[in-house]
Amino acid sequence: MSRLAAVRPALPGAARVLLAGGVAAGLVWGATTRLETLDLAAASGVTQAPVAPTSLATSVDAMCPGPELTGIAGVDDVRTGGRVAAATGPSELLPVPAAGAGSARASAGSTPLVTLSGRPADGVGDLPRTGPVTLRAQGALAPAVTATQEWSSTAPDLRGLVTTPCRGAATDLWLLGGGDGPGRLERLVLTNPGGNPVTADVTVHGADGPVAPARTETVPPGGRTTLLLDAVAADEKTPAVHVVADGGGLTAFLSDTWIEGTTPQGAETTVPAADPATVQVVPATLLGGRSTLRVLAPGGDEAVASVTLLGRDGPVTTTDDTVLTVGAEGVGELALPSVPAGTYSVVVRSDVPVVAGVLTRVGDARGAGDIGWAVSAPVVDEVAGSALPPTPGVTRTLHLVSTGGASTAEVTVVVDGEARTRTVALLSDRAADVDLGGAQSVWVERTDGSGALRGGLVSTSGSGAQQLLSEAPLAPTAVTSPVSRAFPLP
């Protein structure tokens, strides 16, 4: 399961220990070997003490990009303002009480922006002028903590609502967004939450595969590196970016700003899509206008993908073409069917693993507008959460969907420090909306069912030609971590 951030459980010290795997390794062992063939307790000559399979997370690190339109040498900075919101979840999300002291803080370098104490708790701070934002939580406040940054602009040369969740580090990341044209710019922001420099190989894919050899970038500890993709693939109509980190994990964000002539067409910053898979689900995207599905086939085989739209009543019937063929290592696009305006889930089923995202354009087709990029999301197996910045005029909806079976979840919204919980039961291939008006954070805890549960947030302001839009997938949030079992050698 993807996690918000790396978790570091403490293990008791010993001069010589033999580690018997974690949870995943234990599952593989149990599926392939008779358990009585391995008895570490008997081999050590000591009685095994009961050990819980998991413990509460004790340390979480995640990062937001900070102001995405700053920090490139030779390119003028664009000031967007904006704020970052951080939140801890209610104690009811934890399987056991969190004992002892804890801390949770969102910072820009050594400057604190938001400091949290207790749970549920939330806070808001201004984004720095440049550089990333780090969310770091320790001890009792590490389980169920999250942060989100947001800015909006209606300037003559920059228009958009941009809502970006902070994410934990990973070593293999896929991002979708951007396009060609002299007024469209894509900035790749790489951030490093660790204490050592990390190198990254960045490859841009297009319709016919990689457009250039991988470019190597170095990201300083606790810092960020920003790359203008026009320097790599200025004329690519359907770019997708692959980031492979070495020497540690990175977070990555892709900023897409668009202007045609003197008319702004929108802005959005996307987080990495779910890892390549034969079933991808974009859980929440606003449809009813101009929307396009983008699919990357990262492997060495051509992909044939079928597309299904899911609404509250299940699959949407359409006579439009819903099959897309994508060349090996290439990127393809499909205009999505015209449907009544609303929030939908887009399911992509392919014969080989793919990555998927949806671009939606809102506003007047002949004037200024905005864009939203919704990418495929990971499955929520336990808990997911999002902090909600209090941007004036912005309304938000949580959109949940269950595929391949039914799912039941407890959805908790925190309003003015009060946790309000409701049960959401989803049939297979059904979706549901939860209004987030007035909430400072939202938390989803899976409680039952055999389906794959996913969620996404849709944020809007204004309406009609004045509408602004941003979309973001809901990501699992670290609550527990696996506990390894250790025995002294005889």
Phi, psi and omega in degrees: 000134175294146180234157178301324183200165177293143182241137185237090178287149179274139176244144179295144182285149177201148181295317178220124180227156173241120184268128181256064171063179172247203184295313183296315180297323179297323178294318179296315180300314182296334182276345188237350189219144174290129188296330184289354179280353181225113182228089183292327180296316179295321180296327183277342182079012179238159179277131181288129175276146178301133180232125177293144182291338179221160172225167178294145175301140181245349180205130180225133175231129176217164181220147167254158183289339191073195180298109186290336188264027177227162168096013176253122180299131179085357179241129181299135174291144174244118182276125183245348186067217178101168183223163174241135177246138177232151183207147167254147182276165179297154180299335181296343178284342185270136181291334176222157178298144176272111184267156174087187182278162178203164178215150176211127186210138168258128187223156169247101189064235178267003182265115178290137177253319179219131175238129183248148173216135180080182177206141355284148179216156178208160178198163183224141176218160178286142174294149177290170179291329175201166180090165186278172174243131180250130172258121181229128180228142182227156171061225188294343180260004179287319180292136175057067175227144184205165179208154181215139173250156182205142170216160176218155181209141171235031180292158181300334182245009178203119183226132176162158169248125187232109181246121189228117177286145170290145183228157175277170185280151175211170183250349181220110191229141178236131181230142179239140178157165175089179181184186184265178180112147184295338182258014181243125183236137175241128177243125175265120181252119178251129180236149187235106180281353185275181183261005180229154176299146179232135175262151181223133170267122184248120179239128177261125176259148175229197184302326184255015180110197179302135184269347180195162175301156179302141178253133183263129178235147177247131182248121183291157179300131180070007185238198181215159173230133182242130183240129175277113186292341176299337177287345182250317187216066186294328187256009182280125183283330186228065184288147169222144189240133176246126180241123177241118184264148178226134180092008181149180180262158178228159163253153183219145180218143180241115181264130182237112176241142192221129174219133178251111186065249177246013184252117180289135182251355174134174179209147176200151173236125182256151171264170178300144175284169175300152180304151180308136182202163179282344173235119176239140180233119169270103195287334186211109176216140181278119180242172180121353178234239181255105184228140183226132175272134175243130183231132175250131173256096191284343185273193183270007181240149173296146179248137171244114188242137173252148188238133177233134174263134179243132174241193181298330182260012177106201182301141181266128179281134180210152175261359180287160177293127180233027176238135184229132175252129183235131180291158180304130181062013183253180182233135177232161179227152179219125175292127183281151182300153175284126182223162174304142184302135179165182180264131182229166169252142180244120181253128179244121177244126186230158178280346174224160181300140179221172172235144188220151174203162182233130173261127176240133176250133179236165180103187181285124182299338180256004182221206181293151180206196177214164179233152172230134174249117176250125184248161179300145189243154174286160177286141175266103179270331182232275185229141172226152182207161178212135170277146187239105181297142182274059181285125183303137175082357183265130174249149185225149176225136170268129180243118180251147178215145177238127180240149177073011182154173180277158177216148173234137182221150169264121180253121181244124172252140179253117181238117180052042177082358180255127179273127179238121188243140175223154178265131177243117179253125184242127170287166179300134180060037175237155181233160179213147178252143174234119179288135183248024180302127178080358185275145174266338175202161177223143184225137180238123178241117177291133183239338184194168173107162181255356183278170175268113183266130176222162180211161177208158180250134174244122180243133180220158168216148183073186180207166178059224182293344182265003186291140170245149189217141169214144183227141181212138177286151175276129183250143174304144182245133182295122174241314178236167174223149179294149178248122175283155178255130184235138178227140174291141177291147180293000000 
